[in-house]
Structure formats: structure tokens, C-alpha cells
């Protein structure tokens, strides 16, 4: 939550799960990988704080490069969301 906001202060029924635990990141990644060329799907988590990047360097470090997963069956997708 942003500074000054706490999970316990949110209205009843609000989704107070941590950002990466909400399932949207996983869902969005799965959807994007269905249509995007693997060289254009970047994992920005591979970036280093102490490094400056131009676009070519960013692609070299962060491109998925062939490690895109095949589509999941609905039952597998649901199981992934539960973890």
C-alpha cells in the first residue's frame, strides 16, 4: 500500500492482498505471452539498480528469448492462481 495507507484501514471487502499475490500480474503475463513475440516480452525484474540501459541493452538483459510458456489449461491456470 502507498505510504499512509494500511491494509487494516481499507473498506470491508477490499482486496488487501499484496500486489504480486492478487493474480493480476500472472494473468497479464499469460495473456501477453499468447500474442507477443518472445523477443518483445521483457522481464524487467532482470534489471539492475546500478545499471543504466538504452533500449538495445534492455532487450539484451530482459528479453524472454524463447522461454515463453505454452498456454495453460483452465485447471492449471486456476491452480497457479491458488499458489
N, C-alpha and C positions, 0 to 999 in steps of 0.2 A: 504494500500500500504506500501511497505517497506520504511524505513527512506530514505528521499531524493527524493522520488517519489510521485507525486501528481496526482490525477485523471484528473485535467485540463491539465496536461502535456503529456497525453497519445495520441497516434496517433488516428486520426478520425476513428470511427468505433469500437474502443476497448470497451470491456465490462468493465466499470468502477464501476459497482455495488459493494457494499460491499460483502465480501466473502459469508456470510450466506444468502445474498439476490440474489445470482446467480442461485439458484435452484439445483446446483450440490449436495450439502450436502443432501438435501431432496431426490433427485433421487437415490443417492448411498445408503442411508439408506433404502429406499423402496426395492431396488433390493437385498440388503444383507439380509433383513428380509424374503425374499421368500425362501432362501436356508439354512439359518443359524439356528441352534438350538437356542432357546431363551436364554439359559444359556451361550451361547458363543457370544452373541451380547452384547457388553459392551457400556454403555453410560458414556464416560469419563468426561462428564460435571458434573457428580456427585462427582468427586474427590475434595478433599480439598487441598488448597495450603500448609497448615501447617501440613500435614499428610504424613508419608512415607508408602508405600504399597509394600507388597510382592504379588505374584500372587493370593494367596488364599484371601487375604484381598481385593484386587482389584475386584475379582469376587463377593465377598460378598457385596461390596458397589455399584458396577456399573452394575451388571448383570440385563438385562431387566426382566428376571424371569416371563414370562407369560403375559407380557403386549405388546406383539408384535401385531401390527395392521394387519387385513386381507388385501389382495391385494385390491387396489383401482380400480374402473372403470376408463377407459381413461378420461372420462369427469370430474371425481372427481380429478384425478391426475392433469389435466390441471388447474382446479380451484385452487388447492393447490399452484401450481407454480405461479399463478397470485397474491396471497396474500403476 
